[in-house]
């Protein structure tokens, strides 16, 4: 999670001062760091920076994770009803 916390201030500065190379590097690093623990933080903070691809990728990860949880929940409910 430390990489994620370190990358966002740099991403913010790169966007503010229009340094696209650093902005792209931060975005790529953050895309690689999307996990169960970081997806929400990345999604919440990435909407203001970049081309939206990081924001979209974090949302995709969250949706897939929720779908998996939902499937497990349905199985548990079905097993309890037997």
KAKA-V83743 format. One line per field, one symbol per residue. psi: psi as a letter, one per 30 degrees, with the letter a starting at -180 (. if undefined). burial: # if it has 9 or more other C-alpha atoms within 8 Angstrom, else .. A space follows every 50 residues. Layout:
psi=???
burial=???
//
This chain:
psi=feeeeeeeeeeeeeeegiieeeeeeeeeeeefgjaeffeeeeeeffffla gfeeeeeeeeeeeeeeeeeeeeeeeeeeeff.
burial=...#..##.###.##......###.##.###.##...###.##..##.## .#.######.##..#.................
//
